[in-house]
Amino acid sequence: MSRIRHIRGSSLATAGAVVTTATLLAAALAPAANADSRPTRATAIENAASVLAAHATNLGLTPAQRTTVRDVVVDKDGTQHVRYDRTYRELPVLGGDFVVHLAPDGSYRGANRATGKAISLADVTPELSGAKAAGLAADALRAANPGETLKKVTARPRLIVDALHGTPRLTWRTDAVAQDRLGNPVARTVLTDARTGARIDAWDSVETATGDGNSLYSGTVPLETTQSGSAYQLKDPTRGNTYTGDAANKTDLCIFGICISRAPATLFTDADNHWGTGATSDRSSAAVDAQYGTDATWDYYKNVHGRNGIAGDGKGSYNRVHYGKNYNNAFWDDSCFCMTYGDGDGSTFGPLVALDVAGHEMSHGVTSKTAALTYSGESGGLNEATSDIFGTMVEWYANNASDPGDYLIGEEIVRPGFGKPALRFMDKPSKDGNSADCWSGSVGNLDVHYSSGVANHFAYLLSEGSGAKTVGGVGYDSPTCDGSTVSGIGHDKVGKIWYRALTVYMTSSTNYAGARTATLNAAKDLYGAGSAEYTAVAAAWSAVAVG
């Protein structure tokens, strides 16, 4: 005899139990032993199973259906909510899910159903073949990606009952997946009427998921990833689909600025959404750092400055890690709107994917979309300094215990062979042996990574002030070029002033004198012409000989 079947059934014992007064007294005197008297998950499932049997008609359950528990929530007061999926004649029912709500004592309070329609079909034999449905879904995937030449297109049809789109009907649900020209996954789910072949609905089927990664420099970090089928991709739909790919130790071939071929950016995938081991031997560990740095930089610009993405358009860039062999560099490329990271040679540098480096590289993208400071002369120094300043601000913003904020650039990536504890030092830039602490008429003749020292020095003085001090456990001793004493206003305000100057006042040709004017205008806009912040900006520029 057929009956309604459940994964878990109720078993209500009616046998009596002798409860003595001593037992009750002991329970009353030992509340800590039963501090949480809420029903357990198992109890909630047992209670719900009894409710399903008693209220089958109201819930639209018939002998041809089965139910499985998807989720259980038990409130603090003991109220229970048990969520179910259902099948009809062994076929999954899209829109067949429902939630039953139970009182703390397990009694029925009500239900929420995805559909209230009766689920009953004359038969479950399709007239349209699965192969035909797969072909239609593959065509739909191509149509949803115009201009792309998709590779490795596959489509997997499954017969279901669709109860979401009107009267329940027999339907092919087909998951079509492929790779775009960069090797990144694209996917689309297509619902096709299994009798007529008409399309019912279609949607992108890459889904966001929250995972975590064991990074090289920042410990274990959260990651928003993309789920497609049973796998996960290191692609963040919540931040403009920014993703990280493996360059496979290859390089770009570019001649006179025209790239004939590019190193790949094959999207990293993972089976369990727990990425990396924290060791360089696992290629995804460096990818974790790059993606985390992207996330932190995106969040900094959005939450502090209201900028939605590097270009301000909500679209993500992408990362390439493991570029070249023993490559001791990282760079931003406007033409691909991407960041690229080498692995280092292991002696001078390790993988160049540290948090402040990521913030630095992405900030070049911000500069390219705003002031577009020309990458030579004094404006080139300001371009590099902008990235150092915002890379530092990102590090402070992230507040990561494994890589706390500081005024050192690249301190995580240097190795003993480099001979210094960091790439650059904002408190006294000349500690790197090349950078300028103070402005002079010849500073524009320096490499832009060294002429940047003037602005980096300004930013440190404006943040923390002059003289010897310890900030966040790191010792600094910042001199001034005119012998003055400067008081700082904090790095948060410096970031806001520099961002407004960059995005509102600076142009491609801005030099150090122009940067002084731009930041004074920004400070006036943000804090007022007579403010302490305005006065501090002027004093910090004078302290680095920009008057």
C-alpha positions as CSV (number, residue, x, y, z in Angstrom):
1,M,0.0,0.0,0.0
2,S,1.4,3.4,-1.0
3,R,1.8,6.1,1.5
4,I,3.5,9.5,2.0
5,R,7.2,8.8,2.5
6,H,9.7,11.0,4.4
7,I,13.4,10.8,5.0
8,R,12.8,11.0,8.7
9,G,9.6,9.7,10.3
10,S,8.1,10.3,13.7
11,S,8.2,7.7,16.4
12,L,5.9,8.8,19.3
13,A,6.4,6.5,22.3
14,T,3.4,6.3,24.6
15,A,5.0,4.2,27.2
16,G,4.9,5.8,30.6
17,A,8.0,6.9,32.5
18,V,8.4,7.1,36.2
19,V,9.7,10.5,37.2
20,T,10.4,10.8,40.9
21,T,10.3,13.9,43.0
22,A,14.0,13.6,43.7
23,T,14.7,13.6,39.9
24,L,12.7,16.8,39.4
25,L,14.4,18.4,42.4
26,A,17.8,17.5,41.1
27,A,17.0,19.0,37.7
28,A,15.8,22.2,39.4
29,L,18.9,22.6,41.5
30,A,21.2,22.0,38.5
31,P,20.1,24.4,35.8
32,A,23.5,24.7,34.2
33,A,23.3,21.1,33.2
34,N,20.4,22.0,31.0
35,A,21.1,25.6,30.2
36,D,19.7,25.4,26.7
37,S,16.4,23.5,26.8
38,R,15.6,24.3,23.2
39,P,14.7,21.3,21.0
40,T,17.6,19.8,19.1
41,R,17.7,19.6,15.3
42,A,16.8,16.0,15.5
43,T,13.8,16.7,17.7
44,A,12.6,19.4,15.4
45,I,12.8,17.0,12.4
46,E,10.9,14.4,14.4
47,N,8.2,16.9,15.3
48,A,7.9,18.1,11.7
49,A,7.6,14.6,10.4
50,S,4.5,14.1,12.6
51,V,3.1,17.4,11.4
52,L,3.6,16.4,7.7
53,A,1.6,13.2,8.3
54,A,-1.2,15.1,10.0
55,H,-1.4,18.0,7.6
56,A,-0.5,16.3,4.3
57,T,-3.6,17.6,2.5
58,N,-3.0,21.2,3.5
59,L,0.6,21.0,2.4
60,G,-0.3,19.5,-1.0
61,L,1.4,16.2,-0.2
62,T,0.3,13.0,-2.0
63,P,1.5,9.4,-2.0
64,A,3.4,10.1,-5.2
65,Q,5.7,12.6,-3.4
66,R,8.7,12.3,-1.1
67,T,10.2,15.0,1.1
68,T,13.7,15.7,2.3
69,V,14.9,18.1,4.9
70,R,17.0,20.9,3.6
71,D,17.4,23.1,6.7
72,V,16.4,23.5,10.3
73,V,16.2,26.6,12.4
74,V,15.4,26.5,16.1
75,D,14.7,30.0,17.7
76,K,15.8,30.9,21.2
77,D,12.3,30.4,22.5
78,G,12.1,26.9,21.0
79,T,10.1,27.7,17.9
80,Q,11.1,25.4,15.1
81,H,11.3,25.9,11.3
82,V,11.9,22.9,9.1
83,R,12.5,23.5,5.4
84,Y,11.8,20.7,2.9
85,D,12.4,19.9,-0.7
86,R,10.1,17.5,-2.5
87,T,10.0,15.1,-5.4
88,Y,7.2,13.8,-7.5
89,R,7.4,10.3,-8.8
90,E,11.2,10.5,-8.1
91,L,11.6,13.7,-10.0
92,P,12.8,16.9,-8.3
93,V,10.1,19.5,-8.0
94,L,11.3,23.0,-8.8
95,G,9.1,25.2,-6.6
96,G,8.1,22.3,-4.5
97,D,9.9,23.5,-1.4
98,F,8.1,24.5,1.8
99,V,8.8,25.4,5.4
100,V,6.7,24.2,8.3
101,H,6.6,26.3,11.5
102,L,6.2,24.6,14.9
103,A,5.6,25.9,18.4
104,P,8.1,25.2,21.1
105,D,6.1,22.1,22.1
106,G,6.3,20.8,18.5
107,S,2.7,21.6,17.5
108,Y,1.9,23.0,14.1
109,R,1.7,26.7,13.6
110,G,1.7,27.1,9.8
111,A,3.7,26.8,6.7
112,N,5.2,28.7,3.8
113,R,5.0,27.0,0.4
114,A,6.8,28.0,-2.8
115,T,3.7,27.0,-4.7
116,G,0.2,26.3,-3.7
117,K,-0.7,24.5,-6.8
118,A,-1.4,20.8,-6.8
119,I,1.4,18.7,-8.2
120,S,0.0,16.0,-10.4
121,L,1.0,14.9,-13.9
122,A,-0.6,12.4,-16.3
123,D,2.8,10.8,-16.9
124,V,6.5,11.6,-16.6
125,T,7.6,10.5,-20.1
126,P,9.1,13.3,-22.1
127,E,8.3,13.9,-25.8
128,L,11.4,16.1,-26.3
129,S,14.7,14.1,-26.0
130,G,17.3,15.1,-23.5
131,A,19.8,15.5,-26.3
132,K,17.6,18.1,-28.0
133,A,17.1,19.9,-24.7
134,A,20.9,20.0,-24.3
135,G,21.4,21.5,-27.7
136,L,18.8,24.2,-27.0
137,A,20.5,25.1,-23.7
138,A,24.0,25.3,-25.4
139,D,22.5,27.7,-27.9
140,A,21.0,29.7,-25.1
141,L,24.4,29.9,-23.4
142,R,26.1,31.2,-26.6
143,A,23.3,33.7,-27.1
144,A,23.8,35.0,-23.5
145,N,27.5,35.6,-24.3
146,P,27.6,37.6,-27.5
147,G,30.9,38.2,-29.1
148,E,32.6,35.4,-27.1
149,T,33.9,32.2,-28.7
150,L,33.1,29.7,-26.1
151,K,35.2,26.6,-25.6
152,K,34.4,23.3,-24.0
153,V,30.7,23.7,-24.1
154,T,28.8,21.0,-22.3
155,A,25.1,20.7,-21.4
156,R,23.6,18.2,-18.8
157,P,19.8,17.8,-19.0
158,R,17.8,16.5,-16.0
159,L,14.1,15.8,-16.0
160,I,12.2,17.6,-13.3
161,V,8.8,18.9,-12.5
162,D,8.5,22.7,-12.8
163,A,6.0,24.1,-10.3
164,L,7.4,27.7,-10.4
165,H,6.0,28.8,-13.7
166,G,2.3,28.3,-13.5
167,T,0.7,24.9,-13.8
168,P,3.3,22.2,-12.9
169,R,4.7,20.5,-16.0
170,L,7.3,18.0,-17.0
171,T,10.5,20.0,-17.8
172,W,14.1,19.5,-18.8
173,R,16.4,21.5,-16.5
174,T,19.7,21.8,-18.4
175,D,22.9,23.2,-16.9
176,A,25.1,24.5,-19.8
177,V,28.7,25.4,-19.0
178,A,31.7,26.6,-21.0
179,Q,34.9,28.6,-20.9
180,D,35.4,32.1,-22.4
181,R,38.5,33.1,-24.3
182,L,40.3,33.7,-21.0
183,G,39.5,30.3,-19.7
184,N,36.9,31.7,-17.2
185,P,33.7,29.7,-16.7
186,V,30.4,30.8,-17.9
187,A,27.2,28.9,-17.2
188,R,23.5,29.1,-17.8
189,T,20.5,27.0,-16.5
190,V,17.7,26.6,-19.1
191,L,14.2,25.2,-18.4
192,T,12.6,23.6,-21.5
193,D,9.1,22.2,-21.7
194,A,9.7,18.5,-22.1
195,R,6.6,18.1,-24.3
196,T,6.7,21.2,-26.6
197,G,10.3,22.2,-26.5
198,A,9.4,25.8,-25.5
199,R,11.7,27.7,-23.3
200,I,10.2,28.3,-19.9
201,D,13.0,30.3,-18.3
202,A,16.8,30.7,-18.2
203,W,19.3,32.3,-15.8
204,D,23.0,32.5,-15.1
205,S,24.0,29.6,-12.9
206,V,27.2,30.8,-11.3
207,E,26.4,31.4,-7.7
208,T,28.3,33.3,-5.0
209,A,29.6,31.4,-2.0
210,T,31.6,32.3,1.0
211,G,34.8,30.4,1.5
212,D,38.1,31.0,3.1
213,G,41.8,30.9,2.1
214,N,45.1,30.2,3.8
215,S,47.3,32.9,2.5
216,L,51.0,33.4,2.4
217,Y,51.1,36.7,4.3
218,S,47.7,37.5,5.8
219,G,46.7,34.3,7.6
220,T,43.3,32.7,7.0
221,V,41.0,35.2,5.2
222,P,37.4,35.1,4.1
223,L,36.7,35.0,0.3
224,E,33.6,35.5,-1.7
225,T,33.7,32.9,-4.5
226,T,31.5,31.6,-7.3
227,Q,29.9,28.2,-7.2
228,S,29.2,26.4,-10.5
229,G,27.9,22.9,-10.2
230,S,30.0,21.1,-7.6
231,A,33.1,23.3,-7.9
232,Y,34.0,26.8,-6.8
233,Q,35.9,29.5,-8.7
234,L,38.0,32.2,-7.2
235,K,35.7,34.9,-8.7
236,D,33.9,37.4,-6.6
237,P,30.4,38.4,-7.9
238,T,30.0,40.8,-5.0
239,R,32.9,42.9,-6.1
240,G,32.3,43.2,-9.9
241,N,33.3,39.6,-10.7
242,T,36.9,40.3,-9.9
243,Y,38.8,37.1,-10.2
244,T,42.3,35.6,-9.9
245,G,43.9,33.3,-12.5
246,D,47.1,31.3,-12.9
247,A,49.5,32.7,-15.5
248,A,51.2,29.3,-15.6
249,N,54.7,30.9,-15.3
250,K,54.2,32.4,-18.8
251,T,54.8,36.0,-19.9
252,D,53.2,38.5,-22.3
253,L,54.7,39.0,-25.7
254,C,54.3,42.8,-26.4
255,I,56.1,44.8,-29.0
256,F,55.9,48.7,-29.0
257,G,53.0,48.5,-26.6
258,I,51.0,46.0,-28.7
259,C,50.6,42.6,-27.1
260,I,50.8,39.8,-29.6
261,S,50.1,37.2,-26.9
262,R,49.4,37.3,-23.2
263,A,50.1,35.0,-20.3
264,P,46.9,33.2,-19.4
265,A,44.7,33.9,-16.4
266,T,43.2,30.5,-15.9
267,L,40.7,30.8,-13.1
268,F,41.5,29.0,-9.9
269,T,39.0,26.4,-8.9
270,D,38.6,24.4,-5.7
271,A,36.4,21.5,-4.6
272,D,35.6,22.5,-1.0
273,N,35.9,26.3,-1.0
274,H,38.8,26.2,1.4
275,W,41.7,27.6,-0.6
276,G,45.5,27.3,-0.2
277,T,47.7,25.9,2.5
278,G,49.7,29.0,3.3
279,A,52.7,27.5,1.6
280,T,54.3,28.5,-1.7
281,S,54.2,24.9,-2.8
282,D,50.4,25.2,-3.2
283,R,49.8,27.5,-6.2
284,S,46.5,28.6,-4.9
285,S,48.1,30.1,-1.7
286,A,49.4,33.1,-3.7
287,A,46.1,33.4,-5.4
288,V,44.4,33.7,-2.0
289,D,46.6,36.7,-1.2
290,A,45.9,38.4,-4.5
291,Q,42.2,37.9,-4.3
292,Y,42.1,39.0,-0.6
293,G,44.1,42.1,-1.6
294,T,41.6,42.8,-4.3
295,D,38.8,42.5,-1.9
296,A,40.3,44.7,0.7
297,T,41.2,47.4,-1.9
298,W,37.7,47.3,-3.4
299,D,36.2,47.6,0.1
300,Y,38.5,50.5,1.1
301,Y,37.6,52.6,-1.9
302,K,33.9,51.8,-1.7
303,N,33.4,52.2,2.1
304,V,35.8,55.1,2.7
305,H,35.5,57.0,-0.6
306,G,32.2,55.8,-2.1
307,R,34.0,54.5,-5.2
308,N,32.3,51.5,-6.7
309,G,35.2,49.6,-8.2
310,I,38.5,50.7,-9.5
311,A,37.0,52.5,-12.5
312,G,34.0,53.6,-10.5
313,D,31.7,51.6,-12.7
314,G,31.2,48.6,-10.5
315,K,33.2,46.3,-12.8
316,G,36.0,44.2,-11.4
317,S,39.6,43.8,-12.6
318,Y,41.5,40.6,-12.5
319,N,44.7,39.2,-11.1
320,R,47.3,37.0,-12.7
321,V,49.7,35.2,-10.3
322,H,52.7,33.0,-11.0
323,Y,53.7,35.3,-13.9
324,G,57.1,34.3,-15.5
325,K,59.8,32.4,-13.8
326,N,61.5,33.9,-10.7
327,Y,59.9,37.2,-11.7
328,N,60.8,39.9,-9.1
329,N,58.0,42.3,-9.9
330,A,54.3,43.1,-9.8
331,F,52.6,45.5,-12.2
332,W,49.3,47.1,-13.2
333,D,48.4,47.1,-16.9
334,D,45.7,49.5,-18.1
335,S,45.3,47.7,-21.4
336,C,44.0,44.5,-19.7
337,F,42.8,46.3,-16.6
338,C,44.6,43.7,-14.5
339,M,47.2,43.1,-11.8
340,T,50.1,40.8,-12.4
341,Y,52.3,39.2,-9.8
342,G,55.6,37.4,-10.1
343,D,56.7,34.7,-7.7
344,G,60.1,36.3,-6.9
345,D,63.3,34.5,-7.0
346,G,63.1,33.3,-3.4
347,S,66.4,35.0,-2.5
348,T,65.6,38.7,-3.1
349,F,61.8,38.5,-3.1
350,G,59.1,36.0,-2.3
351,P,55.8,36.0,-4.2
352,L,54.8,39.7,-4.6
353,V,51.2,39.3,-3.5
354,A,51.3,41.1,-0.2
355,L,48.3,43.2,0.9
356,D,50.0,46.6,0.4
357,V,51.4,45.5,-3.0
358,A,47.8,44.6,-4.1
359,G,46.5,47.9,-2.9
360,H,49.4,49.7,-4.7
361,E,48.8,48.0,-8.0
362,M,45.0,48.5,-8.0
363,S,45.5,52.1,-7.1
364,H,47.4,52.6,-10.3
365,G,44.0,51.6,-11.9
366,V,42.3,54.3,-9.9
367,T,44.8,56.9,-11.0
368,S,44.5,55.9,-14.6
369,K,40.7,56.5,-14.4
370,T,41.0,59.8,-12.6
371,A,44.0,62.2,-12.8
372,A,45.9,59.9,-15.1
373,L,49.2,61.2,-13.8
374,T,51.8,60.9,-16.6
375,Y,54.3,58.2,-15.7
376,S,57.4,60.4,-15.9
377,G,59.0,63.3,-14.2
378,E,57.3,64.7,-11.1
379,S,53.9,63.6,-12.1
380,G,55.3,60.1,-12.4
381,G,56.6,60.3,-8.9
382,L,53.2,61.4,-7.7
383,N,51.6,58.5,-9.6
384,E,53.9,56.0,-7.8
385,A,53.4,57.8,-4.5
386,T,49.6,57.7,-4.9
387,S,49.8,53.9,-5.1
388,D,52.2,53.7,-2.1
389,I,49.9,56.0,-0.1
390,F,46.7,54.1,-0.9
391,G,48.4,50.7,-0.6
392,T,49.3,51.8,2.9
393,M,45.8,53.0,3.5
394,V,44.4,49.6,2.4
395,E,46.7,47.9,4.8
396,W,45.5,50.1,7.7
397,Y,41.9,49.6,6.6
398,A,42.1,45.8,6.4
399,N,43.2,45.7,10.1
400,N,44.7,42.2,9.5
401,A,46.5,40.8,12.5
402,S,48.9,38.8,10.4
403,D,49.8,41.9,8.3
404,P,49.0,45.0,10.4
405,G,49.1,48.5,9.0
406,D,52.4,50.3,8.8
407,Y,54.3,52.9,6.8
408,L,56.6,50.3,5.2
409,I,56.1,49.3,1.5
410,G,56.5,45.6,0.6
411,E,57.9,44.5,4.0
412,E,56.2,41.1,3.6
413,I,57.8,40.2,0.3
414,V,61.5,41.0,0.8
415,R,63.9,38.2,1.5
416,P,67.4,38.4,3.1
417,G,69.1,38.8,-0.3
418,F,67.4,42.2,-0.7
419,G,69.4,43.6,2.2
420,K,66.7,45.8,3.6
421,P,63.5,45.2,5.7
422,A,61.2,46.8,3.1
423,L,61.1,48.1,-0.4
424,R,60.4,51.7,0.7
425,F,60.1,53.7,3.9
426,M,57.6,56.5,4.1
427,D,58.9,58.1,7.3
428,K,62.4,58.5,5.7
429,P,62.3,57.5,2.1
430,S,66.1,57.8,1.7
431,K,66.6,54.7,3.9
432,D,66.1,52.6,0.7
433,G,69.3,54.2,-0.6
434,N,67.7,55.9,-3.6
435,S,64.5,57.8,-2.8
436,A,64.3,61.5,-2.1
437,D,63.2,62.8,1.3
438,C,62.9,66.4,0.1
439,W,62.0,68.2,-3.1
440,S,64.6,69.8,-5.3
441,G,64.7,71.0,-8.8
442,S,66.2,67.8,-10.0
443,V,63.8,65.4,-8.3
444,G,61.9,65.0,-11.5
445,N,65.0,63.4,-13.1
446,L,64.9,60.4,-10.8
447,D,63.2,57.1,-11.5
448,V,59.5,57.5,-10.5
449,H,59.9,55.0,-7.8
450,Y,62.4,57.3,-6.1
451,S,60.9,60.7,-6.9
452,S,57.8,59.3,-5.2
453,G,59.7,59.7,-1.9
454,V,58.8,63.3,-1.5
455,A,55.1,62.6,-1.5
456,N,55.5,59.5,0.6
457,H,57.4,61.6,3.2
458,F,54.7,64.2,3.1
459,A,52.0,61.6,3.7
460,Y,53.8,60.1,6.6
461,L,54.4,63.5,8.3
462,L,50.8,64.5,7.7
463,S,49.6,61.2,9.2
464,E,52.0,60.8,12.2
465,G,54.1,63.9,12.5
466,S,57.8,64.3,12.7
467,G,60.4,62.8,15.1
468,A,60.9,59.4,16.7
469,K,57.9,57.3,17.7
470,T,56.5,53.9,17.7
471,V,53.3,53.2,15.8
472,G,51.7,49.8,15.8
473,G,54.8,48.2,17.2
474,V,57.0,49.7,14.4
475,G,59.6,52.3,15.2
476,Y,59.9,55.4,13.0
477,D,62.0,58.5,13.0
478,S,60.9,61.1,10.5
479,P,63.0,64.2,10.0
480,T,61.8,67.4,8.3
481,C,63.7,69.2,5.5
482,D,63.3,72.6,7.1
483,G,63.9,71.6,10.7
484,S,60.3,72.2,11.7
485,T,58.2,70.1,13.9
486,V,55.1,68.7,12.3
487,S,52.0,67.3,14.1
488,G,50.0,64.5,12.4
489,I,46.3,64.4,11.7
490,G,46.0,60.6,11.3
491,H,46.1,58.3,8.3
492,D,42.4,58.2,7.7
493,K,42.2,62.0,7.1
494,V,45.3,61.8,4.9
495,G,43.6,59.1,2.7
496,K,40.5,61.3,2.3
497,I,42.5,64.4,1.5
498,W,44.7,62.6,-1.1
499,Y,41.7,60.9,-2.7
500,R,39.8,64.1,-3.2
501,A,42.9,65.9,-4.5
502,L,43.5,63.0,-7.0
503,T,40.0,62.7,-8.2
504,V,38.9,66.4,-8.2
505,Y,42.0,68.6,-8.6
506,M,45.0,66.7,-10.1
507,T,45.6,66.3,-13.8
508,S,48.0,64.3,-15.9
509,S,50.6,67.0,-15.6
510,T,50.4,67.8,-11.9
511,N,53.8,68.3,-10.4
512,Y,54.7,68.7,-6.7
513,A,53.7,72.4,-6.5
514,G,50.4,71.4,-8.1
515,A,50.0,68.6,-5.6
516,R,50.4,71.0,-2.8
517,T,47.7,73.2,-4.2
518,A,45.4,70.2,-4.9
519,T,45.7,68.8,-1.4
520,L,45.1,72.2,0.2
521,N,42.0,72.6,-1.9
522,A,40.9,69.1,-0.9
523,A,41.5,69.9,2.8
524,K,39.6,73.1,2.5
525,D,36.7,71.3,0.9
526,L,36.6,68.6,3.5
527,Y,37.5,70.5,6.7
528,G,37.5,74.2,6.0
529,A,40.0,76.8,5.0
530,G,40.8,77.7,8.6
531,S,40.9,74.1,9.9
532,A,43.7,72.4,11.7
533,E,43.8,69.9,8.8
534,Y,44.3,72.6,6.2
535,T,47.1,74.1,8.3
536,A,48.7,70.7,8.8
537,V,48.7,70.0,5.0
538,A,50.6,73.3,4.4
539,A,53.1,72.5,7.2
540,A,53.7,69.0,5.9
541,W,54.5,70.2,2.4
542,S,56.8,72.9,3.7
543,A,58.5,70.2,5.8
544,V,59.5,68.3,2.5
545,A,60.6,71.6,0.8
546,V,57.5,72.0,-1.3
547,G,56.5,75.6,-0.6
